[in-house]
Amino acid sequence: MIKTSHLFALAMTMIVVGCAPESGEPIDLETERLAILEADRAWSETPPDVEAFVAVFADGGRFLPPEAPEAHSREDIQAAVSGMFSLPGFSLSWSPNFAGVSQAGDLGYSIGAFEFTMDDAEGNPITRNGKYTSVWKKQEDGQWKVVSDTFNFDSPAPTSGD
C-alpha cells in the first residue's frame, strides 16, 4: 500500500518537473539583461537608416510615437519612421540606462533618455529631450527584438516666438 506522504512527494515532484524550463539549463537573467542593453545600444546606432531602425522590430511589433497614431504593422512603422527621419535638420540619439528581464528570460524592457533635433519653420534647430521605454522579446534564434516602443518629451513643444 502507498502511503499518503509518498503520494504527496510524487505529486510535488511531477509539478516541479512539469514547471522546469524545457531546455533544462538555468536562465542567466543577468546575461539576458545585459544582452537587452547591448541590443538597445546597437539599435541607437541605426538612425538615420530607416531600414536598419525598422529591422529591430519583431513581427507584430508596435511603435507608439508621441502626438501621432500607433504604428502596428511593419509598413506603418516604416512610414512613421521614414517621416520622422526625413524632417529637416533631423537628428536622434539615445542611450539606455536600465534594463530588466522576466524570470522566464523571454521578455524584457529597456528605459533610457534621448535627444531629438529638427529644424523649426524658420530653419533654426530645436532640440528636445525625453525618455523612452522599449519592450523586447527574445526570438527563436536568440536575438532580442522590439515588440513595443514608446517615448515622450520632458517638456512641451516650443511655440512660435519661443
N, C-alpha and C positions, 0 to 999 in steps of 0.2 A: 504494500500500500504506500502511495506517495504522500508524504507529509505536506501540510499546508505551507510550511516555510520553504520547502523545496519548490513548490509551485510558484510561490511569490518570487523566489530567486530566479527561476526560469523565465517568468514573465518580465521581470526587470531587465534581464539580460537581453531578451528579444527586443524590448523597447529601446535600450541603449544601442544595440547593434543596428536597429532599423533607423535610428536618427543620425548615425555616423555619416560623415561625408563619403560619397561613392568612391572617391579616389583612394581613400584610406590614409592619405597623407594629411598631416595637420596644415592648416592655412596659416601662413605667416602674415598676420594683419599689418605689421609694421612695414614689411616689404611691399605689400599691396598699397598701403597709404603713400609710401614714397614713390611708387610707380604712377599713382594718380598725379602727384605733384610734378613729376617729370613729364608726364603726358601733357599736362596743362602748360608747363614751361615751353615745351616743344610747339604746342599749338600757338602760343603767343608770338612765335617767330613767323607765322604764316601771313599776316597782313602785309601788303595789300593783295596777296594772291587769293582770289575768291575760291578757286577750285581747291586749293590746299586747305583753306579755312573750313569749307563745307565738308571736305573728306573726313574730318574728325568726328562728324555726327554719325551716330548709329542709324541704321534703317529705322524709320519711325520716330527719329529724334524731333525735338521741339525747340524752336528759337523764339524767345519772348522779349523782344526789344521794347524799351520804354516808348510811350506815345506812338505805338504802331501795332497793327494786328499781329497775332500769334502766327508764326510760320510753322506748319505742321506736316510738310512734305519736303522732300529733298529739293524739289523745284521751287517751292515757296521760300525755303531757307536761302537757296541760291539767289533768288530775285531780291530778297530783303538785304542780303549781304552785299550783293552787287550794287544796289542803290546806295547803300551806306558807304562802301569803299570808293564810289565814284564821285562823292561830294567834293567840291573844290576845296583844296587845302587839307584833305583828309589825312589823318594820322591816328593810329590807335596803338597803344601799348598797355600791357597788363602784367601783373605778377601775382601768382597765388601766394597766400600767406598762411593757409591752413587747409588740411585735407583730412577726411575721415573715411572709414570703410566699414561696411556691415560685417557682422560676425560671420556671415557665410562667405565673405570675401568676393562677392559678385557685384555689389553696388557700392558706390562711394560718391563723395562730393568734394568740391574744392571751392574755396572762398578767397577772394582777393580784391585788389584795387586796380583801377585802370585810369588812363588819361586819354581823352578823346579830343582831337583838334579838327576844326573845319573852319573855312572862311565864312564871314558874315556877308550880307548883301553888298557891302562896300569893298569886299576883298580883304578885310582885316581878319587875322586868325583869332579864333575864340577857342580857348581850351577849357574843357570841363573835366572834373574828376568825379569818380564814382566807385561803386563796389559791385561785385557780381557773385553769383552762385552758379556753379555748373554741377549737374548730376551726371555721373559716369557709370557705365555698365561694362563689366568685363565680357568680352566676346569669346566665342568658342575657340578662337585662335590665340587667346591670351591677351589680346590688345584691349586697352581701355578706350571706349568711345563715348561721346557725349549723347545723353538721351534727353537732356533739358538744360538750356542755358538762358539765364535771365540777368539783367543788370539794370541799375538805376543810378542817377546822378546824385551827388551830395548836396546840390543846391539847384534852385530853379534856373531855367534858361534865361540868359540876359535878354532884356527887352531893348528895342531900338532906342538909341540915345544913352545906353549904359556904358 
